[in-house]
């Protein structure tokens, strides 16, 4: 008889990411169709909040499970996202960022129930919207590649350091697949970035992270060199970086959350675009 390893034991032993990786090897048993999940599928999977660079996949299950989505421009997929800071749940809303405009994408959902059994959807497709924003002028000087660094942060998820899985460095690494998450700071979250040099800026950009019903920043301000307040700025959605014109010369920028949906607020990417 096949031994079922409880999900809780896997998480304790391997962490969430490690547990999913273990299950993906197939050692936990055969993969079943997604609709065979205990409790069934209540709604979904559906693609919501489609933009030119992102999509949200939504699924409600009749019993708690942990879901991840593999996606890409072919059925080889190649990219993966999961709600990795939570345990099994029944309301799954996973943001797929960094997509190309007006492009057909393929996606496949994988779910793990509380008995550590694996379920998988067939191939799903969606199309992103046409481009709605021209590429910004000016070089992003608030990036690790440009020589910028994080000099302060309200917190990182789990109390870890800036280089951790959800550490502050992810907000300036140029990678839409990584993100900084605070440790439940909500409206009190902040991050301070030192640019490589004092630079005249034409715009700043902010791409908020989201966990669907929480962790999404709706309004923020930036403070240049501890004295000049910029904003407040309103972020319309979590689908992409939103850019706001400024005219300031600064060496340091502190980004303060003013309004959010609470929880583990943070950023996918933060930008400071140099004036031409």
Secondary structure, DSSP 8 states (H G I E B T S, - for coil): ------HHHHHHHHHHHHHHHHHHTTTT---EEGGGSTT-EEEEEEEES--SS-EEEEEEEEEEEEEEEEEESSTT--EEEE-TTS-SEEEEEEEE-S--TT-EEEEEEEEEETT--EEE---EEEE-----S---SS-B-SSTTTT-EEEEES--GGG--TTSTT-GGGGGSS-TT--EE-SS-GGG-EEEEEEEEEEEEEEEEEEE---SSSS-EEEEEEEETTTEEEEEEE---SSS-EEEEEEEEEEEEEEEEEEES-SS-EEEEEEEEE--
